[in-house]
Amino acid sequence: MESFRRFDRSTSLFIGLLIVSFLVATVDVRSQGAGIGDTLRDGTQTLFAPLQDAVSIVTRPIVGFVDGISNIAGLREENERLRDQVGELEAQVQDVVGLQNRLEELERINGLDPPGDLLAITASIFSVGVTGFDHIRWIDRGSDNGVVPGHTVVDEDGLVGRVDFVTATRARVRLISDPRNGVGVRDLVTNETGVVEGQGSGLLRLRMFNAQESVEEGHLIVTQGGRYAPGIVVGRVAESASSEAGFSLITDVTPAVDFTRIDFVKVIVGWLPSEFAAPDEPSDPIPELPDPFEGN
Amino acid sequence: MTGRHIIYALLLSVAGLLIQTTLFGESRINPFGAAPNVVLLLIIVSAAHLEAEPALLVAFTAGLLMDLLGGSTIGMWAISFLVVAYVTLRVRRRIDDGLLVVAAGVLGLSVLGQAVFSIIGTLFGQQVFADPGWYRQIVLPSLYNIVLAIVLIPIVSRIMGGSDTRRLV
């Protein structure tokens, strides 16, 4: 009898907590990143960030050690691959000059602002998503440094993602590999536009709208503005494709950024998408922070 | 079973979260594109030791913390951990002791946790199955959890008070 009553109590509690969880999830989805959910996230982040910093001091050498071991194992293979690549690159050098001229011309035509002209601050990544299902990074810059939701985040290779949640000292970056992320893009060679969507791991999915021309392997894909600062490299077309039905064209894009190896990023604070920007306020008066790369 | 053990279980979950977010995952230790789910493993082991109600409350709390620290909708991991804790509570006394059985239990419960998250997450717009490698995010962390369990189970058992491995899974 005792165990039967206990079974009942635990099952009731289980069902009760499940209902609470579903309610919380529904409220969080409906509030769309605002309200009580963000307040709770803010509080939890504020509480955990110093702890994560402290634990990182211990775990970083372990990560470095494991990374070093895996690198040694791959060095021989990498060496052979690089030898082959040198040969291919020498052949491609001649083409690069021509392509650069074409790129500059296209940028002028399209009015693309080179990302280097936009005010940006450097941030380091101190935490990643809790599991492989999370395609996010936490950076050590927040609203105190002028970071707001909507800011574009890049590294030296190209587009990393977008800030979608900010506390005073931290910000969460949702990577472009997240399936919920869509990036308006332009094929720099054909000038056709489309959207790149994350697929979790691996390649990104490219959908070209009204594609009149096929996209070829190696074409450079850049942001076209909208939700992300324009002119930032997203990646290269991984596989040539042409439109079958005449309405859209779908293929894969190899991201320019290796998401597994990001340590530092730049947050472009000098540009905000129209959905976030205040109508009469330019987003310029944010002071630039000292660059941690300087002097290294 | 005392309140002390419940606090220990909660502290272990927090420690697991800190390790999860700083040691494992992309840009960290992430063999073959996946990492163990330390907190899920700790929930399994805690549920094997605690009484039913505290075990469910610990699972719920740890799940909420995981949601708040991650990028998922709040409540997703709470649901997943609740299901895993509940199933662990139901089966823990019916399984004979033994290394293989414990390993199979950890594997099965980890797969269950990851799968529940994927399905519930999809219902709430998480789009887990948009990733062509979604099955890896379910299977690989579960396999890694078995390896991690070899280290964690004795430690957690000692902390939770008792070396009765029969109650682990």
HADDOCK unambig.tbl for C-alpha pairs under 7 A between the chains (distance, minus, plus):
assign (segid A and resid 10 and name CA) (segid B and resid 52 and name CA) 5.86 0.50 0.50
assign (segid A and resid 10 and name CA) (segid B and resid 53 and name CA) 5.56 0.50 0.50
assign (segid A and resid 14 and name CA) (segid B and resid 56 and name CA) 6.70 0.50 0.50
assign (segid A and resid 14 and name CA) (segid B and resid 82 and name CA) 6.93 0.50 0.50
assign (segid A and resid 18 and name CA) (segid B and resid 79 and name CA) 5.95 0.50 0.50
assign (segid A and resid 21 and name CA) (segid B and resid 75 and name CA) 4.76 0.50 0.50
assign (segid A and resid 21 and name CA) (segid B and resid 78 and name CA) 6.42 0.50 0.50
assign (segid A and resid 21 and name CA) (segid B and resid 79 and name CA) 6.11 0.50 0.50
assign (segid A and resid 22 and name CA) (segid B and resid 75 and name CA) 6.49 0.50 0.50
assign (segid A and resid 24 and name CA) (segid B and resid 74 and name CA) 6.48 0.50 0.50
assign (segid A and resid 24 and name CA) (segid B and resid 75 and name CA) 5.94 0.50 0.50
assign (segid A and resid 25 and name CA) (segid B and resid 73 and name CA) 5.97 0.50 0.50
assign (segid A and resid 25 and name CA) (segid B and resid 74 and name CA) 5.19 0.50 0.50
assign (segid A and resid 25 and name CA) (segid B and resid 75 and name CA) 4.96 0.50 0.50
assign (segid A and resid 25 and name CA) (segid B and resid 76 and name CA) 6.90 0.50 0.50
assign (segid A and resid 28 and name CA) (segid B and resid 73 and name CA) 6.43 0.50 0.50
assign (segid A and resid 28 and name CA) (segid B and resid 74 and name CA) 6.28 0.50 0.50
assign (segid A and resid 29 and name CA) (segid B and resid 73 and name CA) 6.69 0.50 0.50
assign (segid A and resid 41 and name CA) (segid B and resid 68 and name CA) 5.02 0.50 0.50
assign (segid A and resid 41 and name CA) (segid B and resid 69 and name CA) 6.86 0.50 0.50
assign (segid A and resid 44 and name CA) (segid B and resid 68 and name CA) 6.58 0.50 0.50
assign (segid A and resid 44 and name CA) (segid B and resid 69 and name CA) 6.90 0.50 0.50
assign (segid A and resid 45 and name CA) (segid B and resid 69 and name CA) 6.60 0.50 0.50
assign (segid A and resid 52 and name CA) (segid B and resid 18 and name CA) 5.91 0.50 0.50
assign (segid A and resid 52 and name CA) (segid B and resid 22 and name CA) 6.69 0.50 0.50
assign (segid A and resid 55 and name CA) (segid B and resid 18 and name CA) 6.91 0.50 0.50
assign (segid A and resid 56 and name CA) (segid B and resid 22 and name CA) 5.67 0.50 0.50
assign (segid A and resid 59 and name CA) (segid B and resid 22 and name CA) 6.63 0.50 0.50
assign (segid A and resid 59 and name CA) (segid B and resid 23 and name CA) 5.68 0.50 0.50
assign (segid A and resid 63 and name CA) (segid B and resid 23 and name CA) 6.52 0.50 0.50
assign (segid A and resid 63 and name CA) (segid B and resid 28 and name CA) 5.87 0.50 0.50
assign (segid A and resid 63 and name CA) (segid B and resid 29 and name CA) 6.02 0.50 0.50
assign (segid A and resid 127 and name CA) (segid B and resid 21 and name CA) 5.68 0.50 0.50
assign (segid A and resid 127 and name CA) (segid B and resid 22 and name CA) 5.74 0.50 0.50
assign (segid A and resid 128 and name CA) (segid B and resid 21 and name CA) 5.64 0.50 0.50
assign (segid A and resid 128 and name CA) (segid B and resid 25 and name CA) 6.65 0.50 0.50
assign (segid A and resid 128 and name CA) (segid B and resid 26 and name CA) 6.82 0.50 0.50
assign (segid A and resid 129 and name CA) (segid B and resid 21 and name CA) 6.40 0.50 0.50
assign (segid A and resid 129 and name CA) (segid B and resid 70 and name CA) 5.22 0.50 0.50
assign (segid A and resid 129 and name CA) (segid B and resid 71 and name CA) 6.63 0.50 0.50
assign (segid A and resid 130 and name CA) (segid B and resid 20 and name CA) 6.02 0.50 0.50
assign (segid A and resid 130 and name CA) (segid B and resid 21 and name CA) 5.25 0.50 0.50
assign (segid A and resid 130 and name CA) (segid B and resid 66 and name CA) 6.82 0.50 0.50
assign (segid A and resid 130 and name CA) (segid B and resid 70 and name CA) 5.31 0.50 0.50
assign (segid A and resid 131 and name CA) (segid B and resid 25 and name CA) 6.39 0.50 0.50
assign (segid A and resid 131 and name CA) (segid B and resid 37 and name CA) 6.75 0.50 0.50
assign (segid A and resid 132 and name CA) (segid B and resid 25 and name CA) 6.42 0.50 0.50
assign (segid A and resid 132 and name CA) (segid B and resid 34 and name CA) 6.00 0.50 0.50
assign (segid A and resid 132 and name CA) (segid B and resid 35 and name CA) 6.98 0.50 0.50
assign (segid A and resid 132 and name CA) (segid B and resid 137 and name CA) 6.17 0.50 0.50
assign (segid A and resid 133 and name CA) (segid B and resid 128 and name CA) 6.81 0.50 0.50
assign (segid A and resid 134 and name CA) (segid B and resid 70 and name CA) 6.54 0.50 0.50
assign (segid A and resid 134 and name CA) (segid B and resid 71 and name CA) 5.58 0.50 0.50
assign (segid A and resid 134 and name CA) (segid B and resid 72 and name CA) 6.74 0.50 0.50
assign (segid A and resid 136 and name CA) (segid B and resid 71 and name CA) 6.33 0.50 0.50
assign (segid A and resid 179 and name CA) (segid B and resid 127 and name CA) 6.16 0.50 0.50
assign (segid A and resid 179 and name CA) (segid B and resid 130 and name CA) 6.38 0.50 0.50
assign (segid A and resid 180 and name CA) (segid B and resid 127 and name CA) 6.95 0.50 0.50
assign (segid A and resid 199 and name CA) (segid B and resid 130 and name CA) 5.62 0.50 0.50
assign (segid A and resid 199 and name CA) (segid B and resid 131 and name CA) 4.54 0.50 0.50
assign (segid A and resid 199 and name CA) (segid B and resid 132 and name CA) 6.96 0.50 0.50
assign (segid A and resid 200 and name CA) (segid B and resid 131 and name CA) 4.68 0.50 0.50
assign (segid A and resid 201 and name CA) (segid B and resid 131 and name CA) 6.28 0.50 0.50
assign (segid A and resid 201 and name CA) (segid B and resid 133 and name CA) 6.78 0.50 0.50
assign (segid A and resid 260 and name CA) (segid B and resid 26 and name CA) 4.87 0.50 0.50
assign (segid A and resid 260 and name CA) (segid B and resid 27 and name CA) 4.21 0.50 0.50
assign (segid A and resid 261 and name CA) (segid B and resid 27 and name CA) 5.07 0.50 0.50
assign (segid A and resid 262 and name CA) (segid B and resid 27 and name CA) 6.45 0.50 0.50
